[in-house]
């Protein structure tokens, strides 16, 4: 059992319990909750498959396609590492849309509940990255620099902790305030937009301190792959927020 596996399990199970609590709390919804506790029970399997399959395929397609074209047998070797958040997000979106259609449920309501819970998984996942000594930052002379066992002799930014704080803790606090204090679920798409915007902006910022993947390096204009994939998220997040405010 690996730290990253434990992070996935903890994020999925705690996120599931949090969504189940939101589903039965009538005060969060303008009318009756459109999603039942039983729906959340069924959704857990769909989201788990979306996270794992989407995260793996996203890494294969976005970060190292040439290697996996040459070694197709390694595509399913998730125990060797290699998961992409952006791919996992796409997998979860597809899973939510298919589940909503199958159960005749409002897709935006499912999306908003999921967006409120996803930062929990991100927090655990980035902490596991730190423990695993992976995805570390660029060399630095700041007092909190860390010498990672796999990162050479130089102190580096603990970029995993930056991401845990921004994509995980900050996103969870902001969305929780909007859901529990400001009736975010009365504006379908608002919680989704907040999460997508916060994640995209946070990832673009942290990429300034995170070491780019060695086999990719910097893209044109000095962008990293993480920044390039996050720009559409910022735009989409703003779009969801505007849509939610107009359709409230």
Biotite code that builds the C-alpha atoms (Angstrom):
import biotite.structure as struc

atoms = struc.array([
    struc.Atom([0.000, 0.000, 0.000], chain_id="A", res_id=1, res_name="UNK", atom_name="CA", element="C"),
    struc.Atom([1.443, 3.381, -1.043], chain_id="A", res_id=2, res_name="UNK", atom_name="CA", element="C"),
    struc.Atom([0.877, 6.890, 0.314], chain_id="A", res_id=3, res_name="UNK", atom_name="CA", element="C"),
    struc.Atom([-0.686, 7.985, -2.958], chain_id="A", res_id=4, res_name="UNK", atom_name="CA", element="C"),
    struc.Atom([-3.148, 5.083, -2.833], chain_id="A", res_id=5, res_name="UNK", atom_name="CA", element="C"),
    struc.Atom([-4.063, 5.987, 0.748], chain_id="A", res_id=6, res_name="UNK", atom_name="CA", element="C"),
    struc.Atom([-4.583, 9.600, -0.353], chain_id="A", res_id=7, res_name="UNK", atom_name="CA", element="C"),
    struc.Atom([-6.957, 8.485, -3.130], chain_id="A", res_id=8, res_name="UNK", atom_name="CA", element="C"),
    struc.Atom([-8.913, 6.260, -0.734], chain_id="A", res_id=9, res_name="UNK", atom_name="CA", element="C"),
    struc.Atom([-9.139, 8.962, 1.961], chain_id="A", res_id=10, res_name="UNK", atom_name="CA", element="C"),
    struc.Atom([-10.142, 11.654, -0.548], chain_id="A", res_id=11, res_name="UNK", atom_name="CA", element="C"),
    struc.Atom([-12.836, 9.496, -2.148], chain_id="A", res_id=12, res_name="UNK", atom_name="CA", element="C"),
    struc.Atom([-14.326, 8.236, 1.119], chain_id="A", res_id=13, res_name="UNK", atom_name="CA", element="C"),
    struc.Atom([-14.312, 11.568, 2.978], chain_id="A", res_id=14, res_name="UNK", atom_name="CA", element="C"),
    struc.Atom([-15.583, 13.345, -0.138], chain_id="A", res_id=15, res_name="UNK", atom_name="CA", element="C"),
    struc.Atom([-18.357, 10.754, -0.447], chain_id="A", res_id=16, res_name="UNK", atom_name="CA", element="C"),
    struc.Atom([-19.449, 11.283, 3.163], chain_id="A", res_id=17, res_name="UNK", atom_name="CA", element="C"),
    struc.Atom([-19.400, 15.046, 2.685], chain_id="A", res_id=18, res_name="UNK", atom_name="CA", element="C"),
    struc.Atom([-21.543, 14.827, -0.455], chain_id="A", res_id=19, res_name="UNK", atom_name="CA", element="C"),
    struc.Atom([-23.966, 12.480, 1.318], chain_id="A", res_id=20, res_name="UNK", atom_name="CA", element="C"),
    struc.Atom([-24.343, 15.050, 4.082], chain_id="A", res_id=21, res_name="UNK", atom_name="CA", element="C"),
    struc.Atom([-25.059, 17.820, 1.574], chain_id="A", res_id=22, res_name="UNK", atom_name="CA", element="C"),
    struc.Atom([-27.620, 15.625, -0.202], chain_id="A", res_id=23, res_name="UNK", atom_name="CA", element="C"),
    struc.Atom([-29.786, 15.230, 2.906], chain_id="A", res_id=24, res_name="UNK", atom_name="CA", element="C"),
    struc.Atom([-29.507, 18.815, 4.161], chain_id="A", res_id=25, res_name="UNK", atom_name="CA", element="C"),
    struc.Atom([-32.614, 20.568, 2.820], chain_id="A", res_id=26, res_name="UNK", atom_name="CA", element="C"),
    struc.Atom([-31.429, 23.987, 4.048], chain_id="A", res_id=27, res_name="UNK", atom_name="CA", element="C"),
    struc.Atom([-28.730, 24.068, 1.346], chain_id="A", res_id=28, res_name="UNK", atom_name="CA", element="C"),
    struc.Atom([-31.216, 23.857, -1.507], chain_id="A", res_id=29, res_name="UNK", atom_name="CA", element="C"),
    struc.Atom([-33.832, 26.334, -2.759], chain_id="A", res_id=30, res_name="UNK", atom_name="CA", element="C"),
    struc.Atom([-36.373, 23.490, -2.918], chain_id="A", res_id=31, res_name="UNK", atom_name="CA", element="C"),
    struc.Atom([-36.052, 19.803, -2.090], chain_id="A", res_id=32, res_name="UNK", atom_name="CA", element="C"),
    struc.Atom([-32.560, 18.305, -2.614], chain_id="A", res_id=33, res_name="UNK", atom_name="CA", element="C"),
    struc.Atom([-32.508, 17.032, -6.218], chain_id="A", res_id=34, res_name="UNK", atom_name="CA", element="C"),
    struc.Atom([-29.995, 14.273, -5.383], chain_id="A", res_id=35, res_name="UNK", atom_name="CA", element="C"),
    struc.Atom([-30.690, 11.563, -2.813], chain_id="A", res_id=36, res_name="UNK", atom_name="CA", element="C"),
    struc.Atom([-28.321, 9.775, -0.453], chain_id="A", res_id=37, res_name="UNK", atom_name="CA", element="C"),
    struc.Atom([-28.833, 6.619, -2.533], chain_id="A", res_id=38, res_name="UNK", atom_name="CA", element="C"),
    struc.Atom([-27.730, 8.520, -5.653], chain_id="A", res_id=39, res_name="UNK", atom_name="CA", element="C"),
    struc.Atom([-24.499, 9.516, -3.911], chain_id="A", res_id=40, res_name="UNK", atom_name="CA", element="C"),
    struc.Atom([-23.904, 5.888, -2.914], chain_id="A", res_id=41, res_name="UNK", atom_name="CA", element="C"),
    struc.Atom([-24.152, 4.848, -6.563], chain_id="A", res_id=42, res_name="UNK", atom_name="CA", element="C"),
    struc.Atom([-22.133, 7.826, -7.798], chain_id="A", res_id=43, res_name="UNK", atom_name="CA", element="C"),
    struc.Atom([-19.059, 6.856, -5.758], chain_id="A", res_id=44, res_name="UNK", atom_name="CA", element="C"),
    struc.Atom([-18.143, 3.995, -8.096], chain_id="A", res_id=45, res_name="UNK", atom_name="CA", element="C"),
    struc.Atom([-18.605, 6.148, -11.211], chain_id="A", res_id=46, res_name="UNK", atom_name="CA", element="C"),
    struc.Atom([-16.429, 8.952, -9.820], chain_id="A", res_id=47, res_name="UNK", atom_name="CA", element="C"),
    struc.Atom([-13.740, 6.490, -8.702], chain_id="A", res_id=48, res_name="UNK", atom_name="CA", element="C"),
    struc.Atom([-13.508, 5.042, -12.205], chain_id="A", res_id=49, res_name="UNK", atom_name="CA", element="C"),
    struc.Atom([-13.482, 8.539, -13.700], chain_id="A", res_id=50, res_name="UNK", atom_name="CA", element="C"),
    struc.Atom([-10.629, 9.643, -11.436], chain_id="A", res_id=51, res_name="UNK", atom_name="CA", element="C"),
    struc.Atom([-8.442, 6.594, -12.047], chain_id="A", res_id=52, res_name="UNK", atom_name="CA", element="C"),
    struc.Atom([-9.075, 6.059, -15.767], chain_id="A", res_id=53, res_name="UNK", atom_name="CA", element="C"),
    struc.Atom([-9.162, 9.758, -16.625], chain_id="A", res_id=54, res_name="UNK", atom_name="CA", element="C"),
    struc.Atom([-6.116, 10.573, -14.500], chain_id="A", res_id=55, res_name="UNK", atom_name="CA", element="C"),
    struc.Atom([-4.064, 7.825, -16.093], chain_id="A", res_id=56, res_name="UNK", atom_name="CA", element="C"),
    struc.Atom([-5.138, 8.473, -19.690], chain_id="A", res_id=57, res_name="UNK", atom_name="CA", element="C"),
    struc.Atom([-4.639, 12.206, -19.165], chain_id="A", res_id=58, res_name="UNK", atom_name="CA", element="C"),
    struc.Atom([-1.047, 11.614, -18.089], chain_id="A", res_id=59, res_name="UNK", atom_name="CA", element="C"),
    struc.Atom([-0.457, 9.309, -21.057], chain_id="A", res_id=60, res_name="UNK", atom_name="CA", element="C"),
    struc.Atom([-1.864, 11.814, -23.563], chain_id="A", res_id=61, res_name="UNK", atom_name="CA", element="C"),
    struc.Atom([-0.672, 15.120, -22.063], chain_id="A", res_id=62, res_name="UNK", atom_name="CA", element="C"),
    struc.Atom([2.677, 14.342, -20.464], chain_id="A", res_id=63, res_name="UNK", atom_name="CA", element="C"),
    struc.Atom([4.390, 11.384, -22.133], chain_id="A", res_id=64, res_name="UNK", atom_name="CA", element="C"),
    struc.Atom([2.570, 10.167, -25.278], chain_id="A", res_id=65, res_name="UNK", atom_name="CA", element="C"),
    struc.Atom([5.716, 9.145, -27.174], chain_id="A", res_id=66, res_name="UNK", atom_name="CA", element="C"),
    struc.Atom([6.823, 6.779, -24.400], chain_id="A", res_id=67, res_name="UNK", atom_name="CA", element="C"),
    struc.Atom([3.469, 5.046, -24.156], chain_id="A", res_id=68, res_name="UNK", atom_name="CA", element="C"),
    struc.Atom([3.136, 4.746, -27.926], chain_id="A", res_id=69, res_name="UNK", atom_name="CA", element="C"),
    struc.Atom([6.423, 2.845, -27.825], chain_id="A", res_id=70, res_name="UNK", atom_name="CA", element="C"),
    struc.Atom([5.429, 0.902, -24.668], chain_id="A", res_id=71, res_name="UNK", atom_name="CA", element="C"),
    struc.Atom([1.624, 0.409, -24.794], chain_id="A", res_id=72, res_name="UNK", atom_name="CA", element="C"),
    struc.Atom([1.817, -2.323, -22.185], chain_id="A", res_id=73, res_name="UNK", atom_name="CA", element="C"),
    struc.Atom([2.775, 0.319, -19.599], chain_id="A", res_id=74, res_name="UNK", atom_name="CA", element="C"),
    struc.Atom([-0.386, 2.387, -20.050], chain_id="A", res_id=75, res_name="UNK", atom_name="CA", element="C"),
    struc.Atom([-2.262, 0.510, -17.311], chain_id="A", res_id=76, res_name="UNK", atom_name="CA", element="C"),
    struc.Atom([0.757, 0.284, -14.971], chain_id="A", res_id=77, res_name="UNK", atom_name="CA", element="C"),
    struc.Atom([-0.570, 2.903, -12.546], chain_id="A", res_id=78, res_name="UNK", atom_name="CA", element="C"),
    struc.Atom([1.620, 1.420, -9.782], chain_id="A", res_id=79, res_name="UNK", atom_name="CA", element="C"),
    struc.Atom([4.621, 2.861, -11.633], chain_id="A", res_id=80, res_name="UNK", atom_name="CA", element="C"),
    struc.Atom([3.293, 6.414, -11.169], chain_id="A", res_id=81, res_name="UNK", atom_name="CA", element="C"),
    struc.Atom([1.870, 8.951, -13.562], chain_id="A", res_id=82, res_name="UNK", atom_name="CA", element="C"),
    struc.Atom([-1.542, 10.541, -12.938], chain_id="A", res_id=83, res_name="UNK", atom_name="CA", element="C"),
    struc.Atom([-2.830, 13.841, -14.303], chain_id="A", res_id=84, res_name="UNK", atom_name="CA", element="C"),
    struc.Atom([-5.302, 16.042, -12.436], chain_id="A", res_id=85, res_name="UNK", atom_name="CA", element="C"),
    struc.Atom([-6.609, 17.529, -15.663], chain_id="A", res_id=86, res_name="UNK", atom_name="CA", element="C"),
    struc.Atom([-7.218, 14.042, -17.060], chain_id="A", res_id=87, res_name="UNK", atom_name="CA", element="C"),
    struc.Atom([-8.878, 12.972, -13.815], chain_id="A", res_id=88, res_name="UNK", atom_name="CA", element="C"),
    struc.Atom([-11.095, 16.059, -13.940], chain_id="A", res_id=89, res_name="UNK", atom_name="CA", element="C"),
    struc.Atom([-12.152, 15.182, -17.494], chain_id="A", res_id=90, res_name="UNK", atom_name="CA", element="C"),
    struc.Atom([-12.869, 11.611, -16.385], chain_id="A", res_id=91, res_name="UNK", atom_name="CA", element="C"),
    struc.Atom([-15.036, 12.806, -13.499], chain_id="A", res_id=92, res_name="UNK", atom_name="CA", element="C"),
    struc.Atom([-16.947, 15.211, -15.765], chain_id="A", res_id=93, res_name="UNK", atom_name="CA", element="C"),
    struc.Atom([-17.729, 12.397, -18.190], chain_id="A", res_id=94, res_name="UNK", atom_name="CA", element="C"),
    struc.Atom([-18.745, 10.119, -15.307], chain_id="A", res_id=95, res_name="UNK", atom_name="CA", element="C"),
    struc.Atom([-21.044, 12.804, -13.863], chain_id="A", res_id=96, res_name="UNK", atom_name="CA", element="C"),
    struc.Atom([-22.703, 13.500, -17.210], chain_id="A", res_id=97, res_name="UNK", atom_name="CA", element="C"),
    struc.Atom([-23.311, 9.804, -17.892], chain_id="A", res_id=98, res_name="UNK", atom_name="CA", element="C"),
    struc.Atom([-24.591, 9.209, -14.356], chain_id="A", res_id=99, res_name="UNK", atom_name="CA", element="C"),
    struc.Atom([-26.899, 12.245, -14.481], chain_id="A", res_id=100, res_name="UNK", atom_name="CA", element="C"),
    struc.Atom([-28.354, 11.085, -17.781], chain_id="A", res_id=101, res_name="UNK", atom_name="CA", element="C"),
    struc.Atom([-28.792, 7.504, -16.566], chain_id="A", res_id=102, res_name="UNK", atom_name="CA", element="C"),
    struc.Atom([-30.512, 8.564, -13.322], chain_id="A", res_id=103, res_name="UNK", atom_name="CA", element="C"),
    struc.Atom([-32.318, 11.587, -14.800], chain_id="A", res_id=104, res_name="UNK", atom_name="CA", element="C"),
    struc.Atom([-30.634, 13.989, -12.370], chain_id="A", res_id=105, res_name="UNK", atom_name="CA", element="C"),
    struc.Atom([-29.592, 17.652, -12.848], chain_id="A", res_id=106, res_name="UNK", atom_name="CA", element="C"),
    struc.Atom([-25.967, 17.548, -13.984], chain_id="A", res_id=107, res_name="UNK", atom_name="CA", element="C"),
    struc.Atom([-25.096, 20.977, -12.556], chain_id="A", res_id=108, res_name="UNK", atom_name="CA", element="C"),
    struc.Atom([-26.352, 19.984, -9.092], chain_id="A", res_id=109, res_name="UNK", atom_name="CA", element="C"),
    struc.Atom([-24.153, 16.889, -9.181], chain_id="A", res_id=110, res_name="UNK", atom_name="CA", element="C"),
    struc.Atom([-21.257, 18.974, -10.448], chain_id="A", res_id=111, res_name="UNK", atom_name="CA", element="C"),
    struc.Atom([-21.631, 21.556, -7.687], chain_id="A", res_id=112, res_name="UNK", atom_name="CA", element="C"),
    struc.Atom([-21.697, 18.896, -4.960], chain_id="A", res_id=113, res_name="UNK", atom_name="CA", element="C"),
    struc.Atom([-18.652, 17.197, -6.446], chain_id="A", res_id=114, res_name="UNK", atom_name="CA", element="C"),
    struc.Atom([-16.799, 20.508, -6.771], chain_id="A", res_id=115, res_name="UNK", atom_name="CA", element="C"),
    struc.Atom([-17.387, 21.149, -3.060], chain_id="A", res_id=116, res_name="UNK", atom_name="CA", element="C"),
    struc.Atom([-15.803, 17.796, -2.178], chain_id="A", res_id=117, res_name="UNK", atom_name="CA", element="C"),
    struc.Atom([-12.908, 17.532, -4.668], chain_id="A", res_id=118, res_name="UNK", atom_name="CA", element="C"),
    struc.Atom([-10.556, 19.877, -2.729], chain_id="A", res_id=119, res_name="UNK", atom_name="CA", element="C"),
    struc.Atom([-10.507, 17.285, 0.072], chain_id="A", res_id=120, res_name="UNK", atom_name="CA", element="C"),
    struc.Atom([-8.946, 14.755, -2.289], chain_id="A", res_id=121, res_name="UNK", atom_name="CA", element="C"),
    struc.Atom([-6.526, 17.323, -3.679], chain_id="A", res_id=122, res_name="UNK", atom_name="CA", element="C"),
    struc.Atom([-5.323, 18.191, -0.184], chain_id="A", res_id=123, res_name="UNK", atom_name="CA", element="C"),
    struc.Atom([-4.548, 14.555, 0.620], chain_id="A", res_id=124, res_name="UNK", atom_name="CA", element="C"),
    struc.Atom([-3.047, 13.936, -2.812], chain_id="A", res_id=125, res_name="UNK", atom_name="CA", element="C"),
    struc.Atom([-0.585, 16.827, -2.626], chain_id="A", res_id=126, res_name="UNK", atom_name="CA", element="C"),
    struc.Atom([0.476, 15.844, 0.873], chain_id="A", res_id=127, res_name="UNK", atom_name="CA", element="C"),
    struc.Atom([1.169, 12.353, -0.480], chain_id="A", res_id=128, res_name="UNK", atom_name="CA", element="C"),
    struc.Atom([3.255, 13.906, -3.275], chain_id="A", res_id=129, res_name="UNK", atom_name="CA", element="C"),
    struc.Atom([5.341, 15.652, -0.602], chain_id="A", res_id=130, res_name="UNK", atom_name="CA", element="C"),
    struc.Atom([5.793, 12.466, 1.421], chain_id="A", res_id=131, res_name="UNK", atom_name="CA", element="C"),
    struc.Atom([6.723, 10.551, -1.746], chain_id="A", res_id=132, res_name="UNK", atom_name="CA", element="C"),
    struc.Atom([9.343, 13.199, -2.641], chain_id="A", res_id=133, res_name="UNK", atom_name="CA", element="C"),
    struc.Atom([7.836, 13.780, -6.098], chain_id="A", res_id=134, res_name="UNK", atom_name="CA", element="C"),
    struc.Atom([6.699, 16.800, -8.120], chain_id="A", res_id=135, res_name="UNK", atom_name="CA", element="C"),
    struc.Atom([9.059, 19.007, -6.124], chain_id="A", res_id=136, res_name="UNK", atom_name="CA", element="C"),
    struc.Atom([9.790, 22.641, -6.842], chain_id="A", res_id=137, res_name="UNK", atom_name="CA", element="C"),
    struc.Atom([12.656, 24.563, -8.376], chain_id="A", res_id=138, res_name="UNK", atom_name="CA", element="C"),
    struc.Atom([15.917, 25.244, -6.486], chain_id="A", res_id=139, res_name="UNK", atom_name="CA", element="C"),
    struc.Atom([15.595, 28.060, -3.956], chain_id="A", res_id=140, res_name="UNK", atom_name="CA", element="C"),
    struc.Atom([17.375, 29.797, -1.085], chain_id="A", res_id=141, res_name="UNK", atom_name="CA", element="C"),
    struc.Atom([14.235, 30.525, 0.971], chain_id="A", res_id=142, res_name="UNK", atom_name="CA", element="C"),
    struc.Atom([14.353, 29.425, 4.612], chain_id="A", res_id=143, res_name="UNK", atom_name="CA", element="C"),
    struc.Atom([11.686, 26.758, 4.100], chain_id="A", res_id=144, res_name="UNK", atom_name="CA", element="C"),
    struc.Atom([13.421, 25.091, 1.154], chain_id="A", res_id=145, res_name="UNK", atom_name="CA", element="C"),
    struc.Atom([13.512, 21.293, 1.319], chain_id="A", res_id=146, res_name="UNK", atom_name="CA", element="C"),
    struc.Atom([16.261, 18.915, 0.185], chain_id="A", res_id=147, res_name="UNK", atom_name="CA", element="C"),
    struc.Atom([14.274, 16.057, -1.362], chain_id="A", res_id=148, res_name="UNK", atom_name="CA", element="C"),
    struc.Atom([15.836, 12.571, -1.510], chain_id="A", res_id=149, res_name="UNK", atom_name="CA", element="C"),
    struc.Atom([15.124, 12.404, -5.251], chain_id="A", res_id=150, res_name="UNK", atom_name="CA", element="C"),
    struc.Atom([15.784, 16.074, -6.024], chain_id="A", res_id=151, res_name="UNK", atom_name="CA", element="C"),
    struc.Atom([19.539, 16.367, -5.733], chain_id="A", res_id=152, res_name="UNK", atom_name="CA", element="C"),
    struc.Atom([21.591, 18.257, -3.120], chain_id="A", res_id=153, res_name="UNK", atom_name="CA", element="C"),
    struc.Atom([19.954, 21.688, -3.544], chain_id="A", res_id=154, res_name="UNK", atom_name="CA", element="C"),
    struc.Atom([17.040, 22.941, -1.406], chain_id="A", res_id=155, res_name="UNK", atom_name="CA", element="C"),
    struc.Atom([13.840, 23.219, -3.433], chain_id="A", res_id=156, res_name="UNK", atom_name="CA", element="C"),
    struc.Atom([10.456, 24.862, -3.081], chain_id="A", res_id=157, res_name="UNK", atom_name="CA", element="C"),
    struc.Atom([8.003, 22.443, -1.415], chain_id="A", res_id=158, res_name="UNK", atom_name="CA", element="C"),
    struc.Atom([5.575, 23.139, -4.256], chain_id="A", res_id=159, res_name="UNK", atom_name="CA", element="C"),
    struc.Atom([3.434, 20.155, -3.246], chain_id="A", res_id=160, res_name="UNK", atom_name="CA", element="C"),
    struc.Atom([2.596, 21.985, 0.000], chain_id="A", res_id=161, res_name="UNK", atom_name="CA", element="C"),
    struc.Atom([1.837, 25.192, -1.907], chain_id="A", res_id=162, res_name="UNK", atom_name="CA", element="C"),
    struc.Atom([-0.634, 23.235, -4.008], chain_id="A", res_id=163, res_name="UNK", atom_name="CA", element="C"),
    struc.Atom([-2.119, 21.496, -0.959], chain_id="A", res_id=164, res_name="UNK", atom_name="CA", element="C"),
    struc.Atom([-2.730, 24.884, 0.634], chain_id="A", res_id=165, res_name="UNK", atom_name="CA", element="C"),
    struc.Atom([-4.205, 26.590, -2.426], chain_id="A", res_id=166, res_name="UNK", atom_name="CA", element="C"),
    struc.Atom([-5.919, 23.880, -4.504], chain_id="A", res_id=167, res_name="UNK", atom_name="CA", element="C"),
    struc.Atom([-6.948, 21.929, -1.418], chain_id="A", res_id=168, res_name="UNK", atom_name="CA", element="C"),
    struc.Atom([-7.422, 23.957, 1.757], chain_id="A", res_id=169, res_name="UNK", atom_name="CA", element="C"),
    struc.Atom([-8.161, 27.406, 0.260], chain_id="A", res_id=170, res_name="UNK", atom_name="CA", element="C"),
    struc.Atom([-10.556, 26.026, -2.363], chain_id="A", res_id=171, res_name="UNK", atom_name="CA", element="C"),
    struc.Atom([-12.386, 23.967, 0.278], chain_id="A", res_id=172, res_name="UNK", atom_name="CA", element="C"),
    struc.Atom([-12.779, 26.944, 2.633], chain_id="A", res_id=173, res_name="UNK", atom_name="CA", element="C"),
    struc.Atom([-14.033, 29.314, -0.073], chain_id="A", res_id=174, res_name="UNK", atom_name="CA", element="C"),
    struc.Atom([-16.522, 26.855, -1.577], chain_id="A", res_id=175, res_name="UNK", atom_name="CA", element="C"),
    struc.Atom([-17.706, 25.749, 1.877], chain_id="A", res_id=176, res_name="UNK", atom_name="CA", element="C"),
    struc.Atom([-18.496, 29.362, 2.789], chain_id="A", res_id=177, res_name="UNK", atom_name="CA", element="C"),
    struc.Atom([-20.492, 29.833, -0.403], chain_id="A", res_id=178, res_name="UNK", atom_name="CA", element="C"),
    struc.Atom([-22.341, 26.511, -0.012], chain_id="A", res_id=179, res_name="UNK", atom_name="CA", element="C"),
    struc.Atom([-23.205, 26.705, 3.694], chain_id="A", res_id=180, res_name="UNK", atom_name="CA", element="C"),
    struc.Atom([-23.475, 30.470, 4.217], chain_id="A", res_id=181, res_name="UNK", atom_name="CA", element="C"),
    struc.Atom([-24.466, 31.982, 0.862], chain_id="A", res_id=182, res_name="UNK", atom_name="CA", element="C"),
    struc.Atom([-26.825, 29.428, -0.702], chain_id="A", res_id=183, res_name="UNK", atom_name="CA", element="C"),
    struc.Atom([-24.518, 28.599, -3.610], chain_id="A", res_id=184, res_name="UNK", atom_name="CA", element="C"),
    struc.Atom([-26.690, 25.639, -4.633], chain_id="A", res_id=185, res_name="UNK", atom_name="CA", element="C"),
    struc.Atom([-29.502, 28.098, -5.451], chain_id="A", res_id=186, res_name="UNK", atom_name="CA", element="C"),
    struc.Atom([-27.286, 29.226, -8.346], chain_id="A", res_id=187, res_name="UNK", atom_name="CA", element="C"),
    struc.Atom([-26.462, 26.022, -10.252], chain_id="A", res_id=188, res_name="UNK", atom_name="CA", element="C"),
    struc.Atom([-22.925, 26.090, -11.588], chain_id="A", res_id=189, res_name="UNK", atom_name="CA", element="C"),
    struc.Atom([-21.555, 28.570, -9.039], chain_id="A", res_id=190, res_name="UNK", atom_name="CA", element="C"),
    struc.Atom([-19.698, 26.042, -6.862], chain_id="A", res_id=191, res_name="UNK", atom_name="CA", element="C"),
    struc.Atom([-18.360, 24.347, -9.988], chain_id="A", res_id=192, res_name="UNK", atom_name="CA", element="C"),
    struc.Atom([-17.144, 27.672, -11.347], chain_id="A", res_id=193, res_name="UNK", atom_name="CA", element="C"),
    struc.Atom([-15.491, 28.625, -8.073], chain_id="A", res_id=194, res_name="UNK", atom_name="CA", element="C"),
    struc.Atom([-13.576, 25.378, -7.879], chain_id="A", res_id=195, res_name="UNK", atom_name="CA", element="C"),
    struc.Atom([-12.468, 25.406, -11.516], chain_id="A", res_id=196, res_name="UNK", atom_name="CA", element="C"),
    struc.Atom([-11.367, 29.050, -11.250], chain_id="A", res_id=197, res_name="UNK", atom_name="CA", element="C"),
    struc.Atom([-9.501, 28.614, -7.956], chain_id="A", res_id=198, res_name="UNK", atom_name="CA", element="C"),
    struc.Atom([-7.785, 25.448, -9.118], chain_id="A", res_id=199, res_name="UNK", atom_name="CA", element="C"),
    struc.Atom([-6.752, 26.895, -12.476], chain_id="A", res_id=200, res_name="UNK", atom_name="CA", element="C"),
    struc.Atom([-5.424, 30.138, -10.979], chain_id="A", res_id=201, res_name="UNK", atom_name="CA", element="C"),
    struc.Atom([-3.656, 28.323, -8.127], chain_id="A", res_id=202, res_name="UNK", atom_name="CA", element="C"),
    struc.Atom([-2.015, 25.814, -10.442], chain_id="A", res_id=203, res_name="UNK", atom_name="CA", element="C"),
    struc.Atom([-0.785, 28.556, -12.768], chain_id="A", res_id=204, res_name="UNK", atom_name="CA", element="C"),
    struc.Atom([0.723, 30.380, -9.791], chain_id="A", res_id=205, res_name="UNK", atom_name="CA", element="C"),
    struc.Atom([2.374, 27.343, -8.207], chain_id="A", res_id=206, res_name="UNK", atom_name="CA", element="C"),
    struc.Atom([3.873, 26.323, -11.560], chain_id="A", res_id=207, res_name="UNK", atom_name="CA", element="C"),
    struc.Atom([6.130, 29.375, -11.160], chain_id="A", res_id=208, res_name="UNK", atom_name="CA", element="C"),
    struc.Atom([7.854, 27.466, -8.343], chain_id="A", res_id=209, res_name="UNK", atom_name="CA", element="C"),
    struc.Atom([7.388, 23.857, -9.465], chain_id="A", res_id=210, res_name="UNK", atom_name="CA", element="C"),
    struc.Atom([10.065, 22.054, -11.477], chain_id="A", res_id=211, res_name="UNK", atom_name="CA", element="C"),
    struc.Atom([8.718, 21.208, -14.951], chain_id="A", res_id=212, res_name="UNK", atom_name="CA", element="C"),
    struc.Atom([8.693, 17.559, -15.986], chain_id="A", res_id=213, res_name="UNK", atom_name="CA", element="C"),
    struc.Atom([12.190, 16.691, -17.215], chain_id="A", res_id=214, res_name="UNK", atom_name="CA", element="C"),
    struc.Atom([10.965, 15.081, -20.447], chain_id="A", res_id=215, res_name="UNK", atom_name="CA", element="C"),
    struc.Atom([8.779, 18.104, -21.301], chain_id="A", res_id=216, res_name="UNK", atom_name="CA", element="C"),
    struc.Atom([10.526, 21.184, -19.919], chain_id="A", res_id=217, res_name="UNK", atom_name="CA", element="C"),
    struc.Atom([9.116, 24.596, -20.806], chain_id="A", res_id=218, res_name="UNK", atom_name="CA", element="C"),
    struc.Atom([6.705, 25.194, -23.665], chain_id="A", res_id=219, res_name="UNK", atom_name="CA", element="C"),
    struc.Atom([6.780, 28.213, -25.951], chain_id="A", res_id=220, res_name="UNK", atom_name="CA", element="C"),
    struc.Atom([6.631, 31.506, -24.096], chain_id="A", res_id=221, res_name="UNK", atom_name="CA", element="C"),
    struc.Atom([8.063, 29.949, -20.954], chain_id="A", res_id=222, res_name="UNK", atom_name="CA", element="C"),
    struc.Atom([4.805, 28.230, -20.044], chain_id="A", res_id=223, res_name="UNK", atom_name="CA", element="C"),
    struc.Atom([4.756, 24.827, -18.391], chain_id="A", res_id=224, res_name="UNK", atom_name="CA", element="C"),
    struc.Atom([2.355, 22.067, -19.373], chain_id="A", res_id=225, res_name="UNK", atom_name="CA", element="C"),
    struc.Atom([0.459, 22.586, -16.113], chain_id="A", res_id=226, res_name="UNK", atom_name="CA", element="C"),
    struc.Atom([-0.058, 26.263, -16.917], chain_id="A", res_id=227, res_name="UNK", atom_name="CA", element="C"),
    struc.Atom([-1.140, 25.549, -20.490], chain_id="A", res_id=228, res_name="UNK", atom_name="CA", element="C"),
    struc.Atom([-3.762, 23.069, -19.271], chain_id="A", res_id=229, res_name="UNK", atom_name="CA", element="C"),
    struc.Atom([-4.955, 25.453, -16.544], chain_id="A", res_id=230, res_name="UNK", atom_name="CA", element="C"),
    struc.Atom([-5.626, 28.487, -18.749], chain_id="A", res_id=231, res_name="UNK", atom_name="CA", element="C"),
    struc.Atom([-8.846, 26.956, -20.173], chain_id="A", res_id=232, res_name="UNK", atom_name="CA", element="C"),
    struc.Atom([-9.899, 26.118, -16.604], chain_id="A", res_id=233, res_name="UNK", atom_name="CA", element="C"),
    struc.Atom([-9.692, 29.758, -15.541], chain_id="A", res_id=234, res_name="UNK", atom_name="CA", element="C"),
    struc.Atom([-11.790, 30.792, -18.541], chain_id="A", res_id=235, res_name="UNK", atom_name="CA", element="C"),
    struc.Atom([-14.308, 27.999, -17.942], chain_id="A", res_id=236, res_name="UNK", atom_name="CA", element="C"),
    struc.Atom([-14.540, 28.832, -14.236], chain_id="A", res_id=237, res_name="UNK", atom_name="CA", element="C"),
    struc.Atom([-15.362, 32.463, -14.981], chain_id="A", res_id=238, res_name="UNK", atom_name="CA", element="C"),
    struc.Atom([-17.933, 31.303, -17.537], chain_id="A", res_id=239, res_name="UNK", atom_name="CA", element="C"),
    struc.Atom([-19.671, 29.036, -15.003], chain_id="A", res_id=240, res_name="UNK", atom_name="CA", element="C"),
    struc.Atom([-19.792, 31.848, -12.430], chain_id="A", res_id=241, res_name="UNK", atom_name="CA", element="C"),
    struc.Atom([-21.328, 34.329, -14.907], chain_id="A", res_id=242, res_name="UNK", atom_name="CA", element="C"),
    struc.Atom([-23.840, 31.708, -16.048], chain_id="A", res_id=243, res_name="UNK", atom_name="CA", element="C"),
    struc.Atom([-24.802, 30.901, -12.455], chain_id="A", res_id=244, res_name="UNK", atom_name="CA", element="C"),
    struc.Atom([-25.350, 34.540, -11.557], chain_id="A", res_id=245, res_name="UNK", atom_name="CA", element="C"),
    struc.Atom([-27.573, 35.116, -14.577], chain_id="A", res_id=246, res_name="UNK", atom_name="CA", element="C"),
    struc.Atom([-29.597, 31.910, -14.134], chain_id="A", res_id=247, res_name="UNK", atom_name="CA", element="C"),
    struc.Atom([-30.059, 32.120, -10.370], chain_id="A", res_id=248, res_name="UNK", atom_name="CA", element="C"),
])
